[in-house]
């Protein structure tokens, strides 16, 4: 379970060898690129919009 900045929750699971993020409404998207270093932290790229609330 991951907490978003907006106070929502995302659930991380493995599906078919891919890391998937699922939002509170059931929307699901795969992580396509992990550990992208930025000046203010690290991001993980997904190819789907997930909603926090």
ROSE-4610 file (N, C-alpha, C; in Angstrom, 1 decimal, always signed):
// ROSE-4610
residu = [X/X/X/X/X/X/X/X/X/X/X/X/X/X/X/X/X/X/X/X/X/X/X/X/X/X/X/X/X/X/X/X/X/X/X/X/X/X/X/X/X/X/X/X/X/X/X/X/X/X/X/X/X/X/X/X/X/X/X/X/X/X/X/X/X/X/X/X/X/X/X/X/X/X/X/X/X/X/X/X/X/X/X/X/X/X/X/X/X/X/X/X/X/X/X/X/X/X/X/X/X/X/X/X/X/X/X/X/X/X/X/X/X/X/X/X/X/X/X/X/X/X/X/X/X/X/X/X/X/X/X/X/X/X/X/X/X/X/X/X/X/X/X/X/X/X/X/X/X/X/X/X/X/X/X/X/X/X/X]
num = [1/1/1/2/2/2/3/3/3/4/4/4/5/5/5/6/6/6/7/7/7/8/8/8/9/9/9/10/10/10/11/11/11/12/12/12/13/13/13/14/14/14/15/15/15/16/16/16/17/17/17/18/18/18/19/19/19/20/20/20/21/21/21/22/22/22/23/23/23/24/24/24/25/25/25/26/26/26/27/27/27/28/28/28/29/29/29/30/30/30/31/31/31/32/32/32/33/33/33/34/34/34/35/35/35/36/36/36/37/37/37/38/38/38/39/39/39/40/40/40/41/41/41/42/42/42/43/43/43/44/44/44/45/45/45/46/46/46/47/47/47/48/48/48/49/49/49/50/50/50/51/51/51/52/52/52/53/53/53]
x = [+0.8/+0.0/+0.9/+0.6/+1.3/+0.4/+0.8/+0.1/+0.4/-0.6/-0.3/-0.2/+0.3/+0.3/-1.1/-2.1/-3.5/-4.2/-3.5/-4.1/-4.7/-4.7/-5.3/-4.3/-4.7/-3.9/-3.8/-2.6/-2.4/-1.8/-2.2/-1.8/-0.8/+0.4/+1.3/+1.3/+1.2/+1.2/+2.0/+2.3/+3.0/+2.0/+2.0/+1.1/+1.8/+2.0/+2.7/+4.2/+4.8/+6.2/+6.3/+5.2/+5.2/+4.7/+5.2/+4.7/+3.5/+2.4/+1.2/+0.7/+0.2/-0.4/-1.9/-2.6/-4.1/-4.6/-5.5/-6.0/-7.3/-7.8/-9.0/-10.2/-10.3/-11.5/-11.3/-10.2/-9.9/-9.1/-8.8/-8.0/-6.6/-6.0/-4.7/-3.8/-2.5/-1.5/-0.2/+0.6/+1.9/+3.0/+4.0/+5.1/+6.0/+6.2/+7.0/+8.4/+8.7/+10.1/+10.2/+11.1/+11.3/+12.5/+12.5/+13.7/+14.3/+13.5/+14.0/+14.3/+15.6/+16.1/+15.7/+15.2/+14.8/+15.5/+15.5/+16.1/+15.4/+14.1/+13.4/+13.0/+13.6/+13.2/+13.4/+12.6/+12.7/+11.2/+11.0/+9.7/+9.7/+8.5/+8.3/+7.2/+7.5/+6.6/+5.6/+4.3/+3.2/+2.6/+1.9/+1.3/-0.2/-0.7/-2.2/-2.4/-3.5/-3.9/-4.5/-4.0/-4.7/-5.2/-6.3/-6.9/-6.7/-6.3/-6.1/-7.3/-8.4/-9.6/-10.8]
y = [-1.2/+0.0/+1.2/+2.2/+3.4/+4.6/+5.6/+6.8/+7.8/+8.5/+9.6/+10.9/+11.9/+13.3/+13.8/+13.4/+13.8/+13.1/+12.1/+11.4/+10.1/+9.7/+8.5/+7.3/+6.1/+4.9/+4.3/+3.8/+3.0/+1.7/+0.6/-0.8/-1.3/-1.7/-2.3/-3.8/-4.4/-5.9/-6.3/-7.6/-8.1/-8.9/-8.7/-9.4/-9.7/-11.0/-11.4/-10.8/-10.7/-10.2/-8.7/-8.0/-6.5/-6.0/-4.9/-4.2/-3.4/-3.6/-2.9/-2.0/-0.8/+0.1/+0.1/-0.1/-0.1/+1.1/+1.9/+3.0/+2.6/+3.5/+3.2/+2.8/+3.2/+2.9/+1.7/+1.0/-0.2/+0.0/+1.2/+1.5/+0.9/+0.3/-0.4/+0.0/+0.2/+0.6/+0.0/-0.5/-1.0/+0.1/-0.2/+0.7/+0.4/+1.4/+1.1/+1.5/+2.4/+2.8/+3.1/+2.4/+2.7/+3.4/+4.1/+4.8/+5.8/+6.8/+7.9/+9.0/+9.3/+10.3/+11.7/+12.6/+13.9/+14.8/+16.1/+17.0/+17.0/+16.7/+16.7/+15.3/+14.3/+12.9/+11.9/+10.8/+9.7/+9.5/+9.3/+9.0/+7.6/+7.0/+5.8/+6.1/+5.8/+6.1/+5.0/+5.3/+4.4/+4.9/+4.0/+4.4/+4.6/+4.7/+4.8/+5.9/+6.6/+7.5/+6.8/+7.0/+6.4/+7.6/+7.4/+8.4/+8.1/+9.1/+8.9/+8.9/+9.6/+9.6/+9.6]
z = [+0.0/+0.0/+0.0/-0.9/-1.0/-0.8/+0.0/+0.3/-0.7/-1.3/-2.3/-1.6/-2.3/-1.7/-1.4/-2.2/-2.0/-0.9/-0.3/+0.8/+0.5/-0.8/-1.3/-1.1/-1.6/-1.5/-2.8/-3.2/-4.3/-3.8/-4.5/-4.1/-5.2/-4.8/-5.7/-5.6/-6.8/-6.9/-8.2/-8.2/-9.4/-10.2/-11.5/-12.4/-13.7/-14.0/-15.2/-15.3/-14.1/-14.1/-14.1/-14.1/-14.1/-12.8/-12.4/-11.2/-11.6/-10.9/-11.3/-10.1/-10.4/-9.4/-9.6/-8.5/-8.6/-7.7/-8.2/-7.4/-6.6/-5.9/-5.0/-5.8/-7.0/-7.9/-8.7/-8.6/-9.3/-10.6/-11.0/-12.1/-11.9/-13.0/-12.8/-14.0/-13.6/-14.7/-14.3/-15.3/-15.1/-14.9/-14.1/-14.0/-15.2/-16.1/-17.3/-17.2/-16.3/-16.0/-14.5/-13.8/-12.4/-12.1/-10.9/-10.4/-11.3/-11.8/-12.6/-11.6/-11.5/-10.6/-11.1/-10.2/-10.5/-9.4/-9.6/-8.7/-7.3/-7.3/-6.0/-5.5/-6.1/-5.7/-6.8/-6.6/-7.6/-8.1/-9.4/-9.9/-10.6/-10.7/-11.4/-12.5/-13.7/-14.8/-15.0/-15.1/-15.5/-16.7/-17.5/-18.7/-18.7/-17.4/-17.2/-16.2/-16.3/-15.2/-14.1/-12.9/-11.7/-10.8/-10.2/-9.4/-7.9/-7.1/-5.7/-4.8/-5.2/-4.5/-5.5]
